[in-house]
Each structure stands twice: as C-alpha cells, then as structure tokens.
Amino acid sequence: SKICGDITEVVITVPANFNELARKSTIAAAEMAGMKVKRLVNEPTAAAVYYAHSQGVKGRILVFDLGGGTLDTTILDVEGDTIKILTSEGARHLGGSNFDDLLLEAYAEQYKKQTGATLYNDERHRRRVLQATEDAKKMLSKLQRVNDTVANDQNSGIARIDLTRDGFEKIIRNMLTRTVFLVEQALDSAKLKPSDIDHVVLVGGSTRIPKVKTILEKMFSKTPKSCGNVDECVALGAALFAKKSAKIQEVCNASYGTLAMVYNAKTKEEKLMNSIVIPKNTPIPCSRSQVYQTSEDNERVIEVDITQGEDEDAKFVDVIGRITLEVPPNRPKGCEIAVTFSYDENQRVRALVVDKQSGRSKEVAVSYKGAGVLSDEELKRRSAHLRAMRIE
C-alpha cells in the first residue's frame, strides 16, 4: 500500500477444478482482508492470457498446468485479445508435493534397508527429510544423477542415497500416467484430437520435470512452449486479465442440477437420479431452467436438493445446498415446479425455485454449511476484527 496506495479490488486466480465451497472460501478470505473480488479467474485461463500477450500464441491452445498440488488441463481458442474457453479438467493431489511424498517413501525405504532403522519418527524430522527430497527432485530436472545422505535424529547411522533421473521417473510413473489420462479426458470433452491443438503451453513448477515435456511432445507431435518462469505466468496473466476480462469467455467448471425421481417408461420404475440443469462447459454467465412435478397429493413443502457433478447416479454427485419452499395445501400431485440456475462469471451459483400454480418462489445463493464454513455474520465479525488490527 505504501507503493501504490490502498488496494481495494483484487483479481484472484484459483485452480480450474475448484468447487463451489473452495471458490466461496477464497472470496471470503479476500473480504476478510478488506478487498472486493473483482473476478475469480481459473489459473490456466490467466496463463493463456500471459502466453497470448508475451509470445503471441493464437489458435487452439492446450494449457498444461502442473503445480505443487494440482493439475489443470484447459483447452481454449485464442484470437487476438479474444479468448474462449472450451473445457477444463483437473485433479487435486497431483503435483510436485505428491512427487515429493513418493520420493520420501523411497528415501525411508533405502534408509531402512541400509541401517535397519526408521528414518523419521515425528513431523519435524519428516519435514526436514521432505525438504531434501524436494531439493533432489529439482536438481534432477538439470542433472542425470543426484547423491545424498540422510540420517534420523536418533543416531542410527547414515544412509547414502543414489538417485538417477530414470529412477525418479519410475517412482512417479503412475502419477505421470494420470496426467495423460486427464489430457485425454479434456480432448474427449471438447471432441478434439491431439492434431487439432495448435500449441501446448506449460504452466507450474512441476512442468520443469523433463519427462513431462517428453510425454506431451510425444502425445501432440510438437514441442510444448514454455516461458521464462512457469511459476509466475499465472500471476502475470491475472494482471493482464484485469484489463482484458471483458473479452474472455469462460465455461462452467462442473454440472449443476437437482435430485429428482425419474420415471422410466420402459421399466415402469421410478429412481432417484441427478437431473442436470446446467451441463459442464456451458459458456458463462448463463441461466438455465428445468420444470419438475410434485410426486404426492397435498404436498405442503417442496424441498430441492442442489447438486454438483456430471453423473446421473445420485450416489456420485455432491449435494451442495437445499431450498425449502412452502406451498398451498390440498393440491393434487403433478403441480409444476420450475428450478432455475444462474451461473456467474466467478463460477458462483444461484438457484430459484418457483411454484407455478401459486406463484410462490424462493431464491438463494448456493452455499455449503458445515465445519469450517463461515456464515455471513461470522465473516463480517472477523473482517471487522482484522481491520481493527491493521498495522499502518
């Protein structure tokens, strides 16, 4: 604030696979810090803005964002200052920190084999060894072999670790295979082939691993593009996004719908299913409606469970909210209930339920409830407390 004055608005980047709860929590954190969120932008989108600006990439682009703990793959069309997102796929617990954990297991195994003792017995020492594995991983991006020594804090002896790049790649092979599956999933979602992609661009520190580049080059028959610092291109793209956001078309990162009893005319059976109202990859902002019917006579309360997920099976989607609407008594079953979802540019969801016969309606911003989720009142209280503690 001493350099440019008070900051009151902010553009925040988030992983493309962040769900409704994670996005709401991010906005709440910014509000507690006294800043208004001008826009939440998916990290691959911000990176694409930077590559388009700095390297002039255009056409159909696949952004491969492999960071510390998540993988996002996004396909988009870039034409000048206009960017249109086609699809995004992602996975949590797939990134550099997970590679470090696998290396840690390998170190512990080698230590046990050489000394017969356990490498670490508490969190403090585990973190110390984990830092050593991270350092080794980074060095193997430039070297073919790394030698290291490790010891526990109980004087059980020293073990010598001889780690080659090939050995490291074997350790993380299964995780690298998962990254390929996610790229294939993104291509399938956009109904594209690898040959339809004009450029593959790299984002995130873990793309420095040579095997990552080799896999993508083999898959797309072209060398992936990289910038000077793959760790910073998302932040730089976010700054450009603040200026160019009006020309960027994003899509829903997940499907939204309701739980409903669906009648199968062939089997003459009813089954609780997830009825999708807004499909994944719908351009945003958007609004979609679906009409349902009451299933019982004299229903007094309509309860609508709001879901997030693509599967039709109710067991495999998340229920992220519920709307309860009281309706007039003494009505037969079959009364029409309209459910409308609105999806804004920050990928936040609102739902409107309308009883068509009575005209009664209820609208809510979809929000989770549970441990760790702040209410609006608690958010205001904590924000005021933090402002009172502000250091000038």
N, C-alpha and C positions, 0 to 999 in steps of 0.2 A: 504493500500500500504506500510505502514511502517513495517508491519509484514512479508509480502511475496513479496514485490516489486509491480511494476505496474501491474494491471490486464488489459489485452488487449483482452482476449477472454472470452465468458460467455455462459453458458447453462441456458436458461430461461424456466421456466415452465408456462403453460397457461391452463385455463380450456379447456376441450376437445371440448366444443361447441363454442369456439371462432371462429368467421367467418374470412373471408379474410381481412376485414378492421381492426379488432382487432389485428390480427397477424402482419399485416404490421405496425400498430401503435406501437406495442411492439418492433419490430425490430428497428423502427425509434428512439424510446426512448433510446435504448441501443447505437445506433450510435451517438446520441447527447451527450451521456455520454462518448464517446470516446472508446467504446468497440465493437468488432466484435462478432456477434452472431454465435457461433459455431453450435448451434442447438436449435430450439424450441421443447420442449417436452411436451406432454399432461400430466397434473398433475396426473391422475390415472396411467399412464404408469410409471412415476417416482416413485410413491408409490409402485407399483408392484415390481419394481427393488429393493426397500428397503426391502420389506417383503420377497422376494426371498433370499436376501442376509442375513438378520438378523434372520429370522425364518425358512428358508429353505422350504417355501411353494412351491409346484410344482403341476402340473396338470392343470386343467381348473379352472381359478380364476375369481371371480366377485369382482371388486373394487367398493365399495360404498363410494363416496367422497362427503360428505355433509359439506360444509364450511360456510363462513359468508354470501355469497350471491348467490352461485350457487350449483347445484347438478350435478355431473357427475357419470354415471354408465358405467363401461368398463368391457368387458369380454375378457380374454386373456388366452393363453396357455403358461405355464412356464415349461421348461425342462432344468435344469441346468442354464447355462448362456444365454440360448436362449429364447427369449420372442416374441411371435407372437400375435398381437392384432387382435381380431375377429370383435369387434364392439364397438362403443361408443355412448351413448345417454346422453343428458344433458338438463338442463333448467336454465335460468337465473332467478333472483328474487325468488329463492327458497333456503333459507338457514337461518342461525342464525339471520341475521339482519331483515329478514322478520318476524321471530318469535317475535323478539323484538318489531316490529311495531304493531303486533297483541296484545301483552301484553300492549303496550302503550295505545291502544284504550280501553282495559279493565280497566286500571287504570283511564283513563279520564272519563269513564262511571261511575265507582264507586265514583269518586270524585264529579261528577255532582249529583249523587244520594244522597250522604251524605251531601253536602254543598249547592247544588243548583248553584254552580259557575263553571266557566271554569278552567280547570287545568293549561293550559298554553295559552299565547297569542302571544308569539314571539318565534323565532327559538332558542334563547339562553336558555330559560327555557325548551322548548321542549326537547332539547338535554340533559339537566340535568336530567329530568324525564326518558328519554330514557336510560340513563346510569343506573338508578335504576332498570328499568325493565330487563336490561341485567344481572345485578348482581343477581336479583331474579331468573332468568332463570338458571343461572349457579348453584346457591345453590340448586335448585330443582333437579339437577342431583344426589345430595347426600342426600337431606332431603325430607321428605314427605310433609312438610308444611313450608311456609315462611310467617312471619308477617312483614309488612312495614307500614310506614306513609308517606304521601305526602301532599304537600301544594303548592298553587300557590304563585306568588310574589306580590299579592295584598291583603294579609292578610284576605282571605276569609274563613279561617278555615283549620283544619287538617282532613284528611280522613285516616282511618285505613284500610289497605289492608290485607286481609287474603286469601292467595293463596295456594292451595294444588297442589300436583303433578298431581292428576287426573283432577283438574280444568284446569291446564296448558295444559295438553294433549288434553282436549276437545277444548280449544281455537285454537290449531294448528292442529286439526284433519284433516281439509280439505287439508292442505299442506302436511301432512304425507301421505294422500291418493294419492296425486300427485307423491310422491316419489315411491310408489308401482307401479303406472302406468308406470313410466319411467323404473323401473327394468323389468317389464313385456315386455315393448317395446324393451329393449335390448335383452332379451331372445328370443323374437319373431324374431328380426332382425338376430340373429345368428342361428335361427332354433333350439333352445335348450329348454329343460325343466329344472325346478329347480333341479331335481335329477341328471342332467348332470354336475352340478357345484360341484367341489371338495372342494373349500374353498371360503368363503366370507370374505373379509378383509375391515376394516373400516379406513377411512381417513377423516380428517377435524374435527374441534372442535365440530360441532353440532352432531356428532355421539356419543358424551358423554350422550346425552339425552337417558335415559333408554328405552323409548318407541320405539326408532329407532332400538335398538338391539332386542327388543321383536318382532317387526314386521318382521325383517329379519330372526330371528330364526324360527318363525312360518312358514314363506314362504319357507325356504330351509331345514328345519328339522335338522339344525346344528347350533352350537353357532358361531357367527361371531368372527373372530380373530381381536385383537387389539394390538397395540404396546404401548410402554411406553408413548409416546407423539404423539398423532394423528395429532397435528398441525405441527410437524417438519418432518414427514416421507417423505413428498414431496420434501423438500429441500435436505434432506439426499439422497433420491433416485436420485435427479438430479446430485449430485456429483458423485454417482456411475455410472449414465447414461453416464457421460462424458467419462468414461473409457470403458463402455460396449456397447456403441451405435451401433457399427458395428454388434452386434448380436441381435438387436431389430428390429422387423418388424412391422411398424405401418400401418394404413389404412387411407383412405380419410375420413375426418370428415363430408363431405357433397357431394352431387352430383353436377356436373358441366355440362353445356350444352349450347345450343343456342335456341333463339326463332325462330321458323320456321313455315311456312304454311304447314300443313299436310293434304293430300288429303285422304278422306275416300271413298274407292271404293264401299262400300255398299250403303252409303247415297248420294254419289256423291257430297259431300260438302267439302269445304276447311275451316280449322280452325287454328287460331294461337295457337300453343302449345309449351310447353317446351320440346325440344328434348335433352335427356340426353346422353352425350358422355362418361363421367366417372361416373359410379354409386358409390354411397356411399359404404364404406367399401372395396373398391378396394385397394389391397396392394400397398404401395408406397415405393420408387418413381415409377411413371408409366407414360405412354404416350398412348393416345387413339385418333383415328381419325374417322370422320364421313363425308360422301360425300353428298352434297346438290346440288340442281339445281336452276338456276335463273328462276324467275317466269314471266318475261316480256321481250319482244323484245327490243333491243337497250338499255339495262341497261348499264349505264356508271359508276355507283358507287355501290359497294357491301357493305352493312352495316350488320355487325354481332353483335348482342346483346349477351353478355356472361352472363349466369345465374348461380345462386347458389340455389339449392333446389331440393327436390325429387318429387314434384307434377308435373303432366303433364299440369295442368291448368296454363296458363301464369300469371294469377292474383295472384297466391300464391307462386311465387318464386321471389328472388331478382335479379335485373339486376345489375351486379357489374362492367360492362365495355362494351365498344363498339369499334370495329375495323372497320375502313373505308378504302376500297381498290378501287382505280380507275382501270377500265378495258377498253380494246379497244372498240370502238363504232361499231355500225352496226352488231350486232350479234343477232341471234335468241334466244328465251328463251330456257331453258333446258341445258345451259352450266354448267358444273360441277365445284363446289366449294368445296374444301376439308378443313375441320376445324379440327385441331389437338390440343388437350390439353395436357400439360405436368404438372405433379404434383410432386413437390419436397419433400424431407424429412422434410422440415419445414412447409409443407402443404400450400405452396405458389403456385400460378397457373400462367402458361404462355399459351398463345394461338397463334397459327399460322394459317393464312388463305391463301390458295393457289388457284389461278385461274388456273385450269388445262390446259386450251387451250392456254393461253398466257404465262403461267409460272410465272406471277407476284405473289408476296407474301408479307405478312406483319406479323411480329411477335411482340407481346407486352407482358410485364408482367402485369397481370390483376391488376388494381388499381382503387380505388374509387376516385371520385372527389366531392368536396363539402366543406361545412363549417367544419373547424377543421382538415381537411386533408392537411398535408404539402406536397408541391411539392418538387422534388429533390433539386432544387436550394435553397428553403427556409430551407430545412433540413441541407444543407451544411453551410448556413449562420449562423443558430442557433448553430450548432456544433462548428464552429469556435469561436463564441461569448462565449460559455460556456468554451471552452478550455482557452480562454484569461482570464477568471475569476477564473480559478482553484487556489485553495489555497493549498500550499505545507505544 
